[in-house]
Amino acid sequence: RIASKDWVTVSQEGIEPVSVGRFYVHTATNRGDIPEGARAFRIDAGLAFGTGQHETTTGCLATLDLLRARGTRVRNLLDLGTGTGLLAFAALHLWPRAAAIASDIDPVAIDVTRENAERNGVPLGDGVGELDLVVAAGMAHPLLQARAPYDLIIANVLAGPLIDMAPSIADA
């Protein structure tokens, strides 16, 4: 029998690092060689979505990289449905002078994001260059509404909930 702690290690051994634009995402067991100039993020497989393996996550990372390459300025950003926090971390890396907030309907995901932020040196707080965290169902939280309008909203969530939230996201 494998102890429960070892199951996490075993499950992560099959996850390959992801290299997208200026980002390199890996787990504790697969760091590999970080490409020169890439910002590495350690995101372990666990209780929240967003290790970089899914095509929607890699697509979002590529889009963020492209927006930055095109000179897009972001001063206020939201990662709605943050999961592990990866996309918020990437956006804050690209726009380090932005105010950033990440939310998720699942309090466990916010705990995971907090742990990942600490592990990856992402400063937490409500100031410029820091990531604020909130548990919220969509845009239905006073803090999310108060911080609008946003220059950038990242919402890598399922299509059904995204369609339902589209009007409130567009308003923000």
Buried (B, 14 or more C-beta within 10 A) or exposed (E): EEEEEEEBBEBBEEBEBBBBBBBBBBBEBBEEEEEEEBBBBBBBBBEBBBBBBBEBBBEBBEBBBEBBEEEEEBEBBBBBBBBBBBBBBBBBBBBEEBBBBBBBBBEEBBBBBBBBBEBBEBEBEEEEBBBBBBBBEBBEBEEBEEBBEBBBBBBBBEEEBBEEBEEBBEEB
